[in-house]
Amino acid sequence: MWLLAIQQYKHIIYGIVFLGIIGCYLYVKNLQVTIKEQRVTIEQITIEKNKLLYDSIEHTKQFEHLSKQLSIAQQQSKTKIIKLKETIVSPDCEESIKYLKQESNNITWD
């Protein structure tokens, strides 16, 4: 009885098996496309990560350079302030300052 049913519906069974094979093939192809898209996405993310890492390194270098320049500028301004404080004299020395100014005007520089 089963053999008779199988013989009558043989073409339908073959069709179902064929459609199942095609379905599996399309499913595998879809998975391949998905995997390729994910690889491309991962590569793009990796490229962006590397760009950000490079930019971060460059910004760190710039920050260190600017910090050094700021430190040097602060040292120079402290030195200038100290020199200005050293040049402030008491009123008792005004005569000496006037004399030094007059003498410095007489100096001839080479």
LUMFIKOL-835814 format. One record per residue: residue number from 0; residue in three letters; x, y, z of N, C-alpha, C, O in turn. Coordinates in nm, 2 decimals. Layout:
% residues N
   num   residuo       nu       nv       nw      cau      cav      caw       cu       cv       cw       ou       ov       ow
   NUM       ALA        X        Y        Z        X        Y        Z        X        Y        Z        X        Y        Z
...
This chain:
% residues 110
   num   residuo       nu       nv       nw      cau      cav      caw       cu       cv       cw       ou       ov       ow
     0       MET     0.08    -0.12     0.00     0.00     0.00     0.00     0.09     0.13     0.00     0.06     0.22    -0.07
     1       TRP     0.19     0.13     0.08     0.28     0.24     0.08     0.35     0.26    -0.05     0.37     0.37    -0.10
     2       LEU     0.39     0.15    -0.10     0.46     0.15    -0.23     0.37     0.21    -0.34     0.42     0.28    -0.43
     3       LEU     0.24     0.17    -0.34     0.15     0.23    -0.44     0.13     0.38    -0.42     0.13     0.45    -0.52
     4       ALA     0.12     0.42    -0.30     0.11     0.57    -0.27     0.24     0.64    -0.31     0.23     0.75    -0.37
     5       ILE     0.35     0.58    -0.29     0.48     0.64    -0.32     0.49     0.65    -0.47     0.54     0.75    -0.53
     6       GLN     0.45     0.55    -0.55     0.46     0.55    -0.69     0.36     0.65    -0.75     0.40     0.72    -0.85
     7       GLN     0.25     0.67    -0.69     0.15     0.77    -0.75     0.20     0.91    -0.72     0.18     1.00    -0.81
     8       TYR     0.26     0.93    -0.61     0.30     1.07    -0.57     0.45     1.09    -0.59     0.51     1.18    -0.53
     9       LYS     0.51     1.01    -0.67     0.66     1.01    -0.69     0.70     1.15    -0.74     0.80     1.20    -0.69
    10       HIS     0.63     1.20    -0.84     0.67     1.33    -0.89     0.65     1.45    -0.79     0.73     1.54    -0.79
    11       ILE     0.55     1.44    -0.71     0.53     1.54    -0.61     0.64     1.53    -0.50     0.69     1.63    -0.46
    12       ILE     0.68     1.40    -0.47     0.78     1.39    -0.37     0.91     1.44    -0.42     0.99     1.51    -0.35
    13       TYR     0.94     1.41    -0.55     1.07     1.46    -0.61     1.06     1.61    -0.61     1.17     1.68    -0.59
    14       GLY     0.95     1.67    -0.64     0.94     1.82    -0.64     0.96     1.88    -0.51     1.03     1.98    -0.49
    15       ILE     0.91     1.81    -0.40     0.93     1.86    -0.27     1.07     1.85    -0.23     1.13     1.95    -0.17
    16       VAL     1.14     1.74    -0.26     1.28     1.72    -0.23     1.36     1.83    -0.31     1.45     1.89    -0.26
    17       PHE     1.33     1.85    -0.44     1.40     1.94    -0.52     1.38     2.09    -0.46     1.48     2.16    -0.45
    18       LEU     1.26     2.12    -0.42     1.24     2.25    -0.36     1.32     2.27    -0.23     1.37     2.37    -0.19
    19       GLY     1.32     2.15    -0.15     1.40     2.16    -0.03     1.55     2.18    -0.06     1.61     2.26     0.02
    20       ILE     1.60     2.12    -0.16     1.74     2.14    -0.20     1.76     2.28    -0.24     1.86     2.34    -0.20
    21       ILE     1.67     2.33    -0.32     1.69     2.47    -0.37     1.68     2.57    -0.25     1.75     2.66    -0.24
    22       GLY     1.59     2.54    -0.16     1.57     2.62    -0.03     1.70     2.62     0.05     1.75     2.72     0.10
    23       CYS     1.76     2.50     0.07     1.89     2.49     0.14     2.00     2.57     0.07     2.08     2.64     0.13
    24       TYR     2.00     2.56    -0.06     2.10     2.63    -0.14     2.09     2.78    -0.12     2.19     2.85    -0.10
    25       LEU     1.96     2.83    -0.14     1.94     2.97    -0.12     1.97     3.02     0.02     2.02     3.13     0.04
    26       TYR     1.94     2.93     0.12     1.97     2.97     0.26     2.12     2.98     0.28     2.17     3.07     0.35
    27       VAL     2.20     2.89     0.22     2.34     2.89     0.23     2.40     3.01     0.16     2.49     3.08     0.21
    28       LYS     2.35     3.05     0.04     2.39     3.17    -0.03     2.36     3.29     0.05     2.44     3.38     0.06
    29       ASN     2.24     3.30     0.12     2.21     3.41     0.20     2.30     3.42     0.32     2.34     3.53     0.35
    30       LEU     2.34     3.31     0.38     2.44     3.31     0.49     2.57     3.36     0.44     2.64     3.44     0.51
    31       GLN     2.61     3.32     0.32     2.74     3.37     0.26     2.74     3.52     0.24     2.84     3.59     0.27
    32       VAL     2.63     3.57     0.19     2.62     3.72     0.17     2.62     3.79     0.30     2.69     3.89     0.31
    33       THR     2.55     3.73     0.40     2.55     3.80     0.53     2.69     3.80     0.59     2.73     3.90     0.65
    34       ILE     2.76     3.69     0.58     2.90     3.68     0.63     2.99     3.78     0.56     3.07     3.85     0.62
    35       LYS     2.98     3.79     0.42     3.06     3.89     0.35     3.03     4.03     0.40     3.12     4.11     0.41
    36       GLU     2.90     4.06     0.42     2.86     4.20     0.46     2.92     4.22     0.60     2.97     4.33     0.63
    37       GLN     2.92     4.12     0.69     2.97     4.14     0.82     3.12     4.16     0.81     3.18     4.24     0.89
    38       ARG     3.19     4.09     0.72     3.34     4.11     0.71     3.37     4.25     0.66     3.46     4.31     0.72
    39       VAL     3.29     4.30     0.57     3.31     4.44     0.52     3.29     4.54     0.63     3.36     4.63     0.65
    40       THR     3.18     4.51     0.71     3.15     4.60     0.82     3.26     4.60     0.93     3.30     4.70     0.98
    41       ILE     3.31     4.48     0.96     3.42     4.46     1.05     3.55     4.53     1.00     3.62     4.60     1.08
    42       GLU     3.58     4.52     0.87     3.69     4.59     0.81     3.68     4.74     0.82     3.77     4.81     0.85
    43       GLN     3.55     4.79     0.79     3.53     4.94     0.80     3.55     4.98     0.95     3.61     5.09     0.97
    44       ILE     3.50     4.91     1.04     3.51     4.94     1.18     3.66     4.94     1.22     3.70     5.03     1.30
    45       THR     3.73     4.84     1.17     3.87     4.84     1.20     3.95     4.96     1.15     4.04     5.01     1.21
    46       ILE     3.91     4.99     1.02     3.98     5.11     0.96     3.95     5.24     1.04     4.04     5.32     1.07
    47       GLU     3.82     5.26     1.08     3.78     5.37     1.16     3.85     5.37     1.30     3.90     5.48     1.34
    48       LYS     3.86     5.25     1.36     3.93     5.24     1.49     4.08     5.28     1.47     4.13     5.35     1.56
    49       ASN     4.14     5.24     1.36     4.28     5.27     1.34     4.30     5.42     1.32     4.40     5.48     1.36
    50       LYS     4.21     5.48     1.24     4.21     5.63     1.22     4.20     5.70     1.35     4.28     5.79     1.38
    51       LEU     4.11     5.66     1.44     4.09     5.72     1.56     4.21     5.70     1.65     4.25     5.80     1.73
    52       LEU     4.27     5.59     1.65     4.39     5.56     1.73     4.50     5.65     1.68     4.57     5.71     1.77
    53       TYR     4.52     5.66     1.55     4.62     5.75     1.50     4.60     5.89     1.54     4.69     5.96     1.58
    54       ASP     4.47     5.94     1.52     4.44     6.07     1.56     4.47     6.10     1.71     4.51     6.20     1.75
    55       SER     4.43     6.00     1.79     4.46     6.01     1.93     4.60     6.02     1.96     4.64     6.10     2.05
    56       ILE     4.69     5.94     1.89     4.83     5.95     1.91     4.88     6.09     1.87     4.96     6.15     1.94
    57       GLU     4.83     6.14     1.76     4.87     6.27     1.71     4.83     6.38     1.81     4.91     6.47     1.84
    58       HIS     4.71     6.37     1.86     4.66     6.47     1.96     4.74     6.47     2.08     4.77     6.57     2.15
    59       THR     4.78     6.35     2.13     4.86     6.33     2.24     5.00     6.40     2.22     5.05     6.47     2.31
    60       LYS     5.06     6.38     2.10     5.19     6.44     2.07     5.17     6.60     2.07     5.26     6.67     2.13
    61       GLN     5.06     6.64     2.01     5.04     6.79     2.01     5.02     6.84     2.15     5.07     6.95     2.18
    62       PHE     4.95     6.77     2.23     4.92     6.81     2.37     5.05     6.82     2.45     5.08     6.92     2.52
    63       GLU     5.14     6.72     2.43     5.27     6.72     2.50     5.35     6.84     2.45     5.42     6.90     2.53
    64       HIS     5.35     6.86     2.32     5.43     6.97     2.27     5.38     7.11     2.32     5.46     7.19     2.36
    65       LEU     5.25     7.12     2.32     5.19     7.25     2.38     5.22     7.26     2.53     5.24     7.37     2.58
    66       SER     5.21     7.15     2.60     5.24     7.15     2.74     5.39     7.20     2.76     5.41     7.28     2.86
    67       LYS     5.48     7.15     2.68     5.62     7.19     2.70     5.63     7.34     2.67     5.70     7.41     2.74
    68       GLN     5.57     7.38     2.56     5.57     7.53     2.53     5.51     7.61     2.64     5.57     7.72     2.67
    69       LEU     5.40     7.57     2.70     5.34     7.64     2.81     5.44     7.64     2.93     5.45     7.75     2.99
    70       SER     5.50     7.53     2.96     5.59     7.53     3.07     5.71     7.62     3.05     5.75     7.70     3.14
    71       ILE     5.76     7.62     2.92     5.87     7.72     2.89     5.82     7.86     2.90     5.90     7.94     2.96
    72       ALA     5.71     7.89     2.85     5.65     8.03     2.86     5.63     8.07     3.01     5.66     8.18     3.04
    73       GLN     5.58     7.98     3.09     5.56     8.01     3.23     5.70     8.04     3.30     5.71     8.13     3.38
    74       GLN     5.80     7.96     3.27     5.93     7.98     3.32     5.99     8.12     3.28     6.04     8.19     3.36
    75       GLN     5.97     8.15     3.15     6.02     8.28     3.10     5.94     8.39     3.17     6.01     8.49     3.21
    76       SER     5.81     8.38     3.19     5.74     8.49     3.25     5.78     8.50     3.40     5.78     8.61     3.45
    77       LYS     5.80     8.39     3.47     5.85     8.39     3.60     5.99     8.46     3.61     6.01     8.54     3.70
    78       THR     6.07     8.43     3.52     6.20     8.50     3.51     6.19     8.65     3.49     6.26     8.72     3.56
    79       LYS     6.10     8.69     3.40     6.08     8.83     3.38     6.02     8.90     3.50     6.06     9.01     3.54
    80       ILE     5.93     8.83     3.57     5.88     8.89     3.69     5.99     8.90     3.80     5.99     9.01     3.87
    81       ILE     6.07     8.80     3.81     6.18     8.81     3.91     6.27     8.93     3.87     6.32     9.00     3.96
    82       LYS     6.31     8.94     3.74     6.39     9.05     3.70     6.33     9.18     3.73     6.40     9.28     3.77
    83       LEU     6.20     9.19     3.70     6.13     9.32     3.73     6.13     9.35     3.88     6.16     9.46     3.92
    84       LYS     6.11     9.25     3.96     6.12     9.27     4.11     6.26     9.31     4.15     6.27     9.39     4.24
    85       GLU     6.36     9.26     4.09     6.50     9.29     4.12     6.53     9.44     4.08     6.61     9.50     4.15
    86       THR     6.46     9.49     3.98     6.49     9.62     3.93     6.42     9.73     4.02     6.46     9.85     4.01
    87       ILE     6.32     9.69     4.09     6.26     9.79     4.18     6.35     9.82     4.29     6.40     9.74     4.37
    88       VAL     6.38     9.95     4.30     6.47    10.00     4.40     6.41    10.09     4.50     6.30    10.15     4.48
    89       SER     6.47    10.11     4.61     6.42    10.21     4.71     6.44    10.35     4.67     6.52    10.38     4.58
    90       PRO     6.37    10.44     4.72     6.38    10.59     4.68     6.52    10.64     4.71     6.56    10.74     4.65
    91       ASP     6.59    10.58     4.81     6.73    10.62     4.84     6.82    10.61     4.72     6.92    10.68     4.72
    92       CYS     6.79    10.52     4.63     6.88    10.49     4.52     6.85    10.57     4.40     6.92    10.55     4.30
    93       GLU     6.76    10.66     4.41     6.72    10.74     4.29     6.84    10.82     4.23     6.85    10.83     4.11
    94       GLU     6.92    10.87     4.31     7.03    10.95     4.26     7.13    10.86     4.19     7.18    10.89     4.08
    95       SER     7.15    10.74     4.24     7.24    10.64     4.17     7.18    10.60     4.03     7.25    10.59     3.94
    96       ILE     7.05    10.59     4.03     6.98    10.55     3.90     7.00    10.66     3.80     7.03    10.63     3.69
    97       LYS     6.98    10.78     3.84     6.99    10.90     3.75     7.14    10.90     3.70     7.16    10.93     3.58
    98       TYR     7.23    10.88     3.79     7.37    10.88     3.75     7.40    10.77     3.65     7.46    10.79     3.54
    99       LEU     7.35    10.65     3.67     7.37    10.54     3.58     7.30    10.56     3.45     7.36    10.53     3.34
   100       LYS     7.19    10.62     3.45     7.12    10.65     3.32     7.20    10.75     3.24     7.22    10.74     3.12
   101       GLN     7.25    10.85     3.31     7.33    10.95     3.24     7.46    10.89     3.18     7.50    10.92     3.07
   102       GLU     7.52    10.81     3.26     7.65    10.74     3.21     7.62    10.64     3.10     7.70    10.63     3.01
   103       SER     7.50    10.58     3.11     7.47    10.48     3.00     7.44    10.55     2.87     7.46    10.49     2.76
   104       ASN     7.39    10.67     2.88     7.37    10.75     2.75     7.51    10.79     2.69     7.51    10.80     2.57
   105       ASN     7.61    10.80     2.77     7.74    10.83     2.71     7.82    10.71     2.66     7.92    10.73     2.59
   106       ILE     7.77    10.59     2.68     7.84    10.47     2.63     7.81    10.46     2.48     7.70    10.48     2.43
   107       THR     7.92    10.43     2.41     7.91    10.41     2.27     7.92    10.26     2.24     8.02    10.19     2.28
   108       TRP     7.82    10.20     2.18     7.81    10.06     2.15     7.87    10.03     2.02     7.84    10.10     1.92
   109       ASP     7.95     9.92     2.01     8.02     9.89     1.88     7.92     9.81     1.79     7.95     9.77     1.68
